[in-house]
Amino acid sequence: MTVHDLNQLLLVCSLVLLIAVAAVRISSRSGLPSLLVYLAIGVLMGQDGIGGIHFDNAELTQVIGYAALVVILAEGGLGTKWKEIKPALPAASALALGGVAVSVGVTAAAAHYLVGLEWRQALIIGAVVSSTDAAAVFSVLRRIPLPARVTGTLEAESGFNDAPVVILVVSFSTAGPVEHWYVLLGEIALELAIGAAIGLAVGLLGAWGLRHVALPASGLYPIAVVAIAVTAYAAGALAHGSGFLAVYLAAMVMGNARLPHWPATRGFAEGLGWIAQIGMFVLLGLLVTPHELYDDIWPALVIGLVLTMVARPLSVVLCLVPFRVPWPEQALMSWAGLRGAVPIILATIPMVNGVDASRRIFNIVFVLVVVYTLVQGPTLPWLARTLRLGDGSEASDLGIESAPLERLRGHLLSVAIPDGSKMHGVEVSELRLPAGAAVTLVVRDEESFVPLPSTVLRRGDELLVVATDPVRDAAERRLRAVGQGGKLAGWLGTGGGDSGRR
């Protein structure tokens, strides 16, 4: 490749990124998951589009797709709140395991009896489309004010169910007879256990290290967090465990550990996640050949209809029976089983392994994902309102950024008070911070001043809190408690009790 070729490549890539970023505005206003816009860009650049680019390397697409998925899962894990996901873990685990089994069986039966596919091909399609997509779920659900249990269950499910689905797709795509079902169950359980153990261990060690080692530049913290998350994936995969589960859990642990320079780290991870989504979806759009899709539109619609209206609701109902989830929430979870890039990436596995009719499998999955994402994504807010599941009562969480002062053995906490915070109207003295912590500066309307104990805090204020090492965590817990419960936090059962306060 010459320098001129490199310059042209950089120009094309930069233009694609600019177009994709501008397209985010369209997707956010319409409620469509952004994946559809990026897929369309890839299709337009492909051999049947205006770009005329011929690309058919399924193996390269699979490798890049896996790498992008690692980044997307890491970004999703960093944004997952433990307090929301903890109560939902049993239900999410049931959906990620039992729900996948029900969905694979029902969808494969429909593909065999209604569409006429051979059983191996039907099982591959059933497994491929049984994974809900993390990128699609994160991008849509976080814009809808749903109850924490619903959001936590769906986000955790999308992070957990990739592992069993990958094992099933690889097993069904391997030449020779498919292993006995109990062997597959044992393999899935073992890989999940290994991935979970490695992910939690790497996340805890990484969070401990970042909190106790002051890096020379704040810009190194986001890089270190992402590197640790990717390390979890690599370690899990090399140990023959679920790397996808490992990276999600490691990122979730670090995301809830109150790391230094957290807002900058979160913004960096979101940027990487967007780049990964754009690159992955554009590449998948390039891989598809539109003129080959016509014969597979009807089979995709039939299989997708069974998946959406029968397999997904049945799996939700059966798996959530022990948890007594209300029917409105079950209905929303049934409709919110969004598919996205993950099924399309998994559809490249039979192509790489040379399975008969693998190209047709890819085309069916592609059409199914596009059509039903186009239907489900925009209608989720309407369904949530219809079922009266909108939840706008919770107070907004504070944005707290921590910068360690290693030589002074202290921390600077930068606290932003959002519009919905109950810290609005609270006096500085009523914060009742622990001894060793104090509000030293308030920024209001672009002007800063040193507050008095009687200074009343307002929404939109930014506070600078200095805390010594021993009380740093207690000070942050107290600030968040007041943000959620107001000046009576602690006495009314909201966290951050009075122990250690002045």
C-alpha positions in Angstrom: 0.0 0.0 0.0 1.4 3.4 -1.0 1.1 6.6 0.9 -1.4 7.8 -1.6 -3.5 4.7 -1.1 -3.3 5.2 2.7 -4.4 8.8 2.4 -7.4 7.7 0.3 -8.3 5.1 2.8 -8.1 7.6 5.7 -10.3 10.0 3.8 -12.9 7.3 3.1 -12.9 6.2 6.8 -13.2 9.7 8.1 -16.1 10.5 5.8 -17.9 7.3 6.8 -17.4 8.2 10.5 -18.7 11.7 10.0 -21.8 10.4 8.1 -22.4 7.8 10.8 -22.1 10.3 13.6 -24.5 12.6 11.8 -26.9 9.7 11.4 -27.0 9.2 15.1 -29.2 12.3 15.2 -31.7 10.6 12.9 -31.8 7.4 14.9 -32.2 9.2 18.2 -35.1 11.3 17.0 -36.8 8.4 15.3 -36.2 5.8 18.0 -34.5 3.4 15.6 -31.5 1.6 16.9 -28.4 3.1 15.2 -27.4 -0.3 13.8 -29.9 0.1 11.0 -28.3 3.3 9.8 -24.8 1.9 9.9 -25.9 -1.3 8.1 -27.5 0.9 5.4 -24.2 2.8 5.0 -22.4 -0.5 4.5 -24.9 -1.7 2.0 -24.7 1.5 0.0 -20.9 1.2 -0.1 -21.1 -2.4 -1.2 -21.2 -4.0 -4.6 -24.9 -3.3 -5.2 -24.6 0.2 -3.9 -23.1 3.5 -5.1 -19.7 2.5 -3.6 -19.3 -0.6 -5.7 -17.0 -2.2 -3.1 -16.8 -6.0 -3.5 -16.2 -7.6 -0.1 -16.9 -11.3 0.8 -14.4 -12.1 3.5 -16.6 -13.8 6.2 -13.6 -14.8 8.3 -12.3 -11.2 8.6 -15.8 -10.0 9.3 -16.1 -12.5 12.1 -12.7 -11.5 13.7 -13.5 -7.8 13.5 -17.0 -8.4 14.8 -15.7 -10.3 17.8 -13.3 -7.5 18.6 -16.0 -4.9 18.3 -18.4 -6.9 20.4 -15.7 -7.0 23.2 -15.6 -3.2 23.2 -19.4 -2.9 23.1 -19.8 -5.3 26.0 -17.1 -3.5 28.0 -18.9 -0.2 27.4 -22.2 -1.7 28.4 -20.7 -3.2 31.5 -19.2 0.1 32.6 -22.6 1.7 32.3 -24.5 -1.0 34.2 -25.4 0.0 37.8 -25.0 -2.9 40.3 -27.9 -1.7 42.4 -30.2 -2.1 39.4 -28.9 -5.3 38.1 -28.4 -7.2 41.4 -32.1 -7.9 42.1 -32.5 -9.0 38.4 -29.6 -11.4 38.3 -31.6 -14.6 38.9 -34.2 -13.7 36.3 -31.6 -12.6 33.8 -29.6 -15.8 34.3 -32.8 -17.9 33.7 -33.6 -16.0 30.5 -29.9 -16.3 29.3 -30.0 -20.1 29.8 -33.5 -21.5 29.9 -34.8 -18.8 27.6 -32.2 -19.6 25.0 -33.0 -23.3 25.1 -36.8 -22.6 24.6 -36.1 -20.1 21.8 -33.7 -22.4 19.9 -36.2 -25.3 20.0 -39.2 -23.3 18.9 -37.4 -21.3 16.2 -35.6 -24.3 14.8 -38.9 -26.3 14.6 -40.4 -23.4 12.7 -37.5 -23.2 10.3 -37.7 -26.9 9.6 -41.4 -27.4 9.3 -42.6 -24.1 7.9 -39.6 -23.1 5.8 -38.3 -26.5 4.9 -34.7 -26.2 6.1 -32.7 -29.3 7.1 -32.4 -29.8 10.8 -28.8 -28.7 11.1 -29.5 -25.5 9.2 -32.7 -25.0 11.3 -30.8 -25.5 14.6 -28.1 -23.1 13.5 -30.7 -20.3 12.7 -32.5 -21.0 15.9 -29.3 -20.6 17.9 -28.1 -17.6 16.0 -31.2 -15.5 16.5 -31.7 -16.5 20.1 -29.1 -14.1 21.4 -30.4 -10.6 22.2 -27.9 -8.0 21.1 -26.1 -5.9 23.8 -25.6 -2.9 21.5 -29.2 -2.7 20.4 -30.5 -3.2 24.0 -28.2 -0.7 25.6 -28.8 2.0 22.9 -32.6 1.7 23.1 -33.4 0.9 26.7 -31.2 3.6 28.2 -33.4 6.2 26.5 -36.6 4.9 28.0 -37.5 5.5 31.7 -38.4 1.9 32.6 -38.5 0.4 36.1 -35.0 -0.7 37.3 -36.0 -4.4 37.4 -37.0 -4.4 33.7 -33.9 -2.6 32.5 -31.6 -4.6 34.8 -33.0 -7.9 33.6 -32.8 -7.1 29.9 -29.3 -5.6 30.1 -28.0 -8.5 32.1 -29.6 -11.0 29.8 -28.0 -9.4 26.8 -24.6 -9.5 28.5 -25.0 -13.2 29.6 -26.7 -15.0 26.7 -23.9 -14.5 24.1 -21.8 -17.3 25.7 -24.3 -20.2 25.5 -25.4 -19.1 22.0 -21.8 -19.1 20.7 -21.2 -22.6 22.0 -24.4 -23.8 20.4 -23.7 -22.2 17.0 -20.1 -23.6 16.9 -21.4 -27.1 17.9 -24.1 -27.1 15.2 -21.7 -25.7 12.6 -19.0 -28.4 13.2 -18.8 -31.2 10.7 -20.1 -34.6 12.0 -22.9 -35.4 14.4 -24.0 -32.9 16.9 -23.0 -33.8 20.5 -25.6 -35.0 23.0 -27.6 -32.3 24.7 -26.2 -33.1 28.1 -22.6 -32.7 26.8 -23.6 -29.3 25.4 -25.2 -28.3 28.8 -22.1 -29.3 30.7 -19.8 -27.4 28.3 -22.0 -24.3 28.5 -22.0 -24.4 32.4 -18.2 -24.9 32.5 -17.5 -22.1 30.1 -19.8 -19.7 32.0 -18.3 -20.6 35.3 -14.7 -20.0 34.0 -15.7 -16.8 32.3 -17.5 -15.5 35.4 -14.7 -16.3 37.8 -12.0 -14.7 35.5 -14.2 -11.7 34.8 -14.9 -11.0 38.5 -11.2 -11.6 39.5 -9.8 -9.3 36.8 -12.4 -6.6 37.5 -11.7 -6.6 41.3 -8.0 -6.6 40.8 -8.2 -3.9 38.2 -10.4 -1.7 40.3 -8.2 -2.1 43.3 -5.1 -1.2 41.3 -6.6 1.9 39.7 -7.9 3.2 43.1 -4.5 2.7 44.8 -2.0 3.6 42.1 -2.0 7.3 41.0 -1.2 7.4 37.3 0.9 10.4 36.0 -1.8 11.6 33.6 -5.6 11.6 33.9 -5.9 10.5 30.3 -4.3 7.1 31.2 -7.2 6.0 33.4 -9.7 5.5 30.5 -7.0 3.6 28.5 -6.2 1.4 31.6 -9.9 0.6 32.2 -10.5 -0.5 28.6 -7.2 -2.5 28.6 -8.2 -4.3 31.8 -11.6 -5.2 30.3 -10.0 -6.6 27.1 -7.6 -8.5 29.3 -10.5 -10.2 31.0 -11.9 -11.3 27.6 -8.5 -12.6 26.5 -7.9 -14.5 29.7 -11.3 -16.0 29.7 -11.1 -17.1 26.1 -7.6 -18.6 26.6 -8.8 -20.5 29.6 -11.6 -22.1 27.5 -14.2 -20.0 29.2 -16.7 -17.4 28.1 -14.6 -14.3 27.2 -17.8 -12.3 26.5 -19.1 -13.0 30.0 -15.7 -12.2 31.4 -15.3 -8.8 29.8 -18.9 -7.8 30.7 -18.5 -8.7 34.4 -15.0 -7.2 34.6 -16.3 -3.9 33.2 -19.4 -4.0 35.4 -17.2 -4.4 38.5 -15.0 -1.5 37.5 -18.0 0.6 36.6 -19.3 0.3 40.1 -16.0 0.8 41.9 -16.0 4.7 41.9 -12.8 4.9 40.0 -10.7 8.1 39.6 -11.7 10.4 36.7 -14.8 8.4 36.1 -16.7 10.8 33.9 -13.7 11.0 31.5 -13.4 7.2 31.5 -17.1 6.8 30.8 -16.9 9.3 27.9 -13.9 7.5 26.5 -15.6 4.1 26.7 -18.7 5.5 25.0 -16.7 6.9 22.2 -14.9 3.6 21.7 -18.3 1.8 21.8 -19.7 4.1 19.0 -16.6 3.5 16.8 -16.9 -0.3 17.4 -20.6 -0.2 16.5 -20.1 1.9 13.4 -17.2 -0.2 12.1 -18.9 -3.5 12.8 -22.2 -2.6 11.3 -20.7 -1.0 8.2 -18.6 -4.1 7.6 -21.6 -6.4 8.0 -23.5 -4.2 5.5 -20.6 -4.6 3.1 -20.7 -8.4 3.5 -24.3 -8.7 2.4 -25.3 -8.9 -1.2 -28.7 -7.2 -1.6 -29.7 -8.8 -4.9 -29.3 -12.3 -3.2 -31.8 -11.4 -0.5 -35.0 -11.5 -2.4 -35.5 -15.3 -2.3 -34.9 -15.3 1.5 -37.3 -12.5 2.5 -40.3 -14.7 3.0 -38.5 -17.4 5.1 -36.9 -14.6 7.2 -40.4 -13.0 7.9 -41.9 -16.4 8.8 -39.0 -17.4 11.1 -38.9 -13.9 12.6 -42.6 -13.9 13.3 -42.4 -17.2 15.2 -39.4 -15.9 17.1 -41.0 -12.6 18.0 -44.6 -13.7 18.7 -44.1 -17.3 20.0 -40.5 -18.2 21.0 -39.6 -15.1 22.8 -42.8 -14.6 24.8 -42.9 -18.4 25.7 -39.3 -18.2 26.9 -40.0 -15.2 29.0 -43.2 -16.6 30.6 -41.6 -20.0 31.4 -38.4 -18.6 32.8 -40.0 -15.9 34.9 -42.7 -18.0 36.5 -40.6 -18.5 39.7 -40.0 -14.8 40.1 -43.6 -13.6 40.0 -42.9 -10.8 37.5 -46.0 -8.8 36.8 -47.7 -9.5 33.4 -47.0 -5.9 32.0 -43.3 -6.3 32.7 -43.3 -9.8 31.0 -45.1 -8.3 28.0 -42.5 -5.6 27.6 -39.6 -8.0 28.1 -41.1 -10.2 25.4 -41.2 -7.4 22.9 -37.8 -6.0 24.0 -35.8 -9.0 22.9 -33.9 -7.0 20.3 -31.6 -8.6 17.8 -28.8 -6.7 16.2 -25.2 -7.3 15.0 -24.5 -10.3 17.3 -26.8 -12.7 15.3 -25.4 -11.4 12.0 -21.8 -12.0 13.3 -22.7 -15.4 14.6 -24.2 -16.2 11.1 -20.7 -15.9 9.7 -19.6 -19.0 11.8 -21.3 -21.5 9.5 -19.9 -19.6 6.5 -16.3 -19.9 7.8 -16.9 -23.6 8.6 -18.3 -24.4 5.2 -21.8 -25.5 6.3 -24.2 -26.3 3.4 -26.4 -23.3 2.5 -24.5 -21.1 4.9 -24.9 -18.1 2.7 -28.7 -18.6 2.8 -28.5 -18.8 6.6 -26.7 -15.5 6.6 -29.2 -13.8 4.3 -32.2 -15.0 6.3 -30.6 -13.8 9.6 -29.7 -10.4 8.0 -33.3 -9.8 6.7 -34.8 -11.0 10.0 -32.7 -8.6 12.1 -33.3 -5.6 9.9 -37.1 -6.1 9.6 -37.9 -6.9 13.2 -35.5 -4.3 14.6 -37.3 -1.8 12.4 -40.6 -2.9 13.9 -39.6 -3.4 17.6 -37.2 -0.5 18.2 -39.5 2.4 17.6 -42.5 0.8 19.2 -40.8 0.1 22.6 -41.5 3.6 24.1 -45.2 3.4 22.9 -45.6 -0.1 24.5 -44.0 1.1 27.7 -46.4 4.0 28.0 -49.4 1.7 27.1 -48.4 -0.7 29.8 -47.8 2.2 32.2 -44.3 1.1 32.9 -42.7 4.5 32.6 -40.7 5.3 35.7 -39.8 8.9 36.2 -40.0 9.0 40.0 -36.4 8.1 40.8 -34.1 11.0 41.7 -31.2 11.6 39.3 -27.9 10.2 40.5 -25.0 12.6 41.1 -22.1 12.9 38.7 -19.0 12.4 40.9 -15.5 12.5 39.5 -12.6 11.6 41.8 -8.9 12.7 41.4 -6.4 11.1 43.8 -3.8 13.3 45.6 -1.2 10.7 46.3 1.4 12.8 48.1 -1.3 14.6 50.2 -3.1 11.3 50.9 -6.4 12.8 49.9 -9.0 13.0 47.1 -10.7 15.8 45.2 -14.3 14.9 44.5 -16.0 17.0 41.7 -19.8 16.7 42.2 -22.3 17.8 39.6 -25.9 18.2 40.9 -28.4 17.2 38.1 -31.9 18.6 37.6 -33.6 15.7 39.4 -31.4 15.5 42.4 -32.8 15.9 45.9 -29.7 17.7 46.9 -31.4 20.8 45.6 -32.4 23.0 48.5 -30.0 21.3 51.0 -27.7 23.5 53.0 -24.0 22.6 53.1 -24.1 21.9 56.8 -27.1 19.5 56.2 -24.9 17.3 54.0 -23.4 16.0 57.3 -20.2 14.8 55.7 -17.8 12.6 57.7 -15.0 14.3 59.6 -12.1 14.7 57.2 -14.3 15.8 54.3 -15.5 19.3 53.4 -17.1 21.3 50.6 -14.4 23.8 49.6 -15.8 25.4 46.5 -19.1 25.8 44.7 -19.4 26.8 41.0 -22.8 28.4 40.1 -23.7 30.2 36.9 -20.1 30.1 35.8 -18.9 31.8 39.0 -17.1 30.1 41.9 -17.2 30.9 45.6 -16.3 29.4 48.9 -19.5 28.2 50.6 -20.7 28.9 54.1 -22.3 26.2 56.2 -25.7 28.0 55.5 -25.1 28.1 51.7 -28.1 26.4 50.0 -27.2 24.1 47.1 -29.1 24.3 43.8 -29.6 22.1 40.8 -26.8 22.8 38.3 -24.2 23.5 41.0 -20.8 21.9 40.8 -19.1 21.2 44.1 -15.4 20.6 45.0 -15.2 18.3 48.0 -11.8 17.5 49.6 -11.7 14.2 51.5 -8.8 12.3 53.2 -8.1 8.8 52.2 -9.8 7.1 55.2 -13.2 8.8 54.6 -13.2 9.1 50.8 -15.6 6.3 50.3 -17.9 7.3 53.2 -18.0 10.9 51.8 -19.1 9.7 48.4 -21.7 7.4 49.8 -23.1 10.2 51.9 -23.2 12.6 48.9 -25.1 10.0 46.8 -27.5 9.3 49.7 -28.4 13.0 50.0 -28.8 13.2 46.2 -31.3 10.3 46.4 -33.0 11.0 49.7 -32.5 14.7 50.5 -31.4 16.2 53.8 -33.1 13.4 55.8 -31.2 10.6 54.0 -30.1 8.0 56.6 -32.9 8.7 59.0 -35.5 7.7 56.3 -33.7 4.5 55.3 -31.7 6.0 52.5 -28.0 4.9 52.6 -25.2 6.9 54.2 -25.9 6.7 57.9 -24.6 9.0 60.5 -21.6 6.9 61.6 -18.4 9.0 61.6 -20.1 12.3 60.9 -19.6 15.5 62.8 
